[in-house]
Amino acid sequence: MDTLLNASSQPPRTSASPASLIERATVDVDALATVDTGGQWYLQGACRGLDAAIFYPDPDIVEDVARALTVCEGCDVRETCLAHALGRRELTGIWGGTTERERRQVLRRRRSA
């Protein structure tokens, strides 16, 4: 089972990397392959109506990354959003409660499996 870590609501308070500072919960990304990303799932996203720039933060500004991840935390369509991002190889932004780096790691593990 391939797993990915998702963010908690506590924003980091130092300049270390987001992944090292945010409490994590495990998600089974292998199961995401079966998630239907068709339709208008994005209309139910917690991000709906927010400025899209929030979800394209500078990866070096930990507070901005944490703010975007916090929006995703309680989202009802987070797994669908992540499945969409992995399926379309979204290279930038916060998708499904994950950073660009986290999604690249998942895709690398899938290729080597």
C-alpha positions as CSV (number, residue, x, y, z in Angstrom):
1,M,0.0,0.0,0.0
2,D,1.4,3.4,-1.0
3,T,0.6,6.1,1.5
4,L,0.7,9.9,1.5
5,L,0.6,12.3,4.4
6,N,-1.9,15.1,4.7
7,A,-1.8,18.3,6.7
8,S,-3.4,19.2,10.0
9,S,-4.9,22.5,11.0
10,Q,-1.9,23.7,13.0
11,P,0.2,26.1,10.9
12,P,3.9,25.8,11.3
13,R,5.7,28.6,13.3
14,T,9.2,28.3,12.1
15,S,11.1,28.4,8.8
16,A,11.6,24.6,8.5
17,S,10.0,22.7,5.6
18,P,6.2,22.2,5.8
19,A,6.4,18.5,5.7
20,S,8.6,18.4,8.8
21,L,6.3,20.7,10.8
22,I,2.8,19.7,10.0
23,E,1.1,16.9,11.9
24,R,0.2,14.2,9.4
25,A,-2.5,11.6,8.8
26,T,-2.1,8.7,6.4
27,V,-4.1,8.4,3.1
28,D,-4.0,5.3,0.9
29,V,-3.1,6.8,-2.5
30,D,-3.3,3.4,-4.2
31,A,-7.0,3.4,-3.5
32,L,-7.2,6.8,-5.2
33,A,-6.8,5.1,-8.6
34,T,-10.4,4.0,-8.3
35,V,-11.8,7.4,-7.4
36,D,-14.1,8.9,-10.0
37,T,-12.7,12.4,-10.9
38,G,-15.4,13.0,-13.5
39,G,-18.2,15.4,-12.9
40,Q,-18.2,18.6,-11.0
41,W,-16.7,17.5,-7.7
42,Y,-14.8,20.8,-7.4
43,L,-18.0,22.7,-6.8
44,Q,-18.1,21.1,-3.4
45,G,-14.5,21.9,-2.5
46,A,-13.7,24.0,0.6
47,C,-11.6,26.1,-1.8
48,R,-14.6,27.2,-3.8
49,G,-14.9,30.9,-3.9
50,L,-11.5,31.5,-2.5
51,D,-8.7,33.3,-4.4
52,A,-6.9,30.6,-6.4
53,A,-3.5,32.3,-5.6
54,I,-3.8,30.8,-2.1
55,F,-3.3,27.4,-3.5
56,Y,-0.1,28.4,-5.5
57,P,2.1,29.6,-2.7
58,D,5.8,30.0,-2.8
59,P,7.0,26.6,-1.5
60,D,9.6,28.4,0.6
61,I,7.1,30.4,2.6
62,V,5.9,27.9,5.1
63,E,3.1,29.9,6.5
64,D,1.5,30.3,3.0
65,V,1.8,26.6,2.3
66,A,0.2,25.8,5.7
67,R,-2.7,28.2,5.0
68,A,-3.6,26.4,1.8
69,L,-3.2,23.0,3.5
70,T,-5.5,24.1,6.3
71,V,-8.3,24.9,3.8
72,C,-7.9,21.4,2.4
73,E,-8.0,19.7,5.8
74,G,-11.7,19.5,6.3
75,C,-12.7,19.4,2.6
76,D,-15.3,16.8,1.6
77,V,-13.7,16.2,-1.8
78,R,-10.1,16.2,-0.8
79,E,-9.4,12.6,-2.0
80,T,-11.1,13.3,-5.3
81,C,-9.1,16.4,-5.7
82,L,-5.9,14.5,-5.0
83,A,-6.8,11.7,-7.4
84,H,-7.4,14.4,-10.0
85,A,-4.1,16.0,-9.4
86,L,-2.2,12.7,-9.6
87,G,-4.1,11.6,-12.7
88,R,-3.4,14.8,-14.5
89,R,0.1,15.2,-13.1
90,E,-0.5,18.6,-11.7
91,L,3.0,20.0,-11.2
92,T,2.2,23.1,-9.2
93,G,0.0,24.2,-6.4
94,I,-1.7,22.6,-3.4
95,W,-4.2,19.8,-4.5
96,G,-6.1,17.5,-2.2
97,G,-4.1,18.6,0.8
98,T,-0.8,17.9,-0.7
99,T,2.2,19.9,-1.9
100,E,4.0,19.7,-5.2
101,R,6.8,17.8,-3.5
102,E,4.5,15.2,-1.9
103,R,2.8,14.5,-5.2
104,R,6.1,14.1,-7.0
105,Q,7.2,11.5,-4.3
106,V,4.0,9.5,-4.9
107,L,4.4,9.5,-8.7
108,R,8.1,8.4,-8.3
109,R,7.1,5.5,-6.0
110,R,4.4,4.5,-8.5
111,R,6.8,4.4,-11.4
112,S,9.4,2.4,-9.4
113,A,6.8,-0.1,-8.2
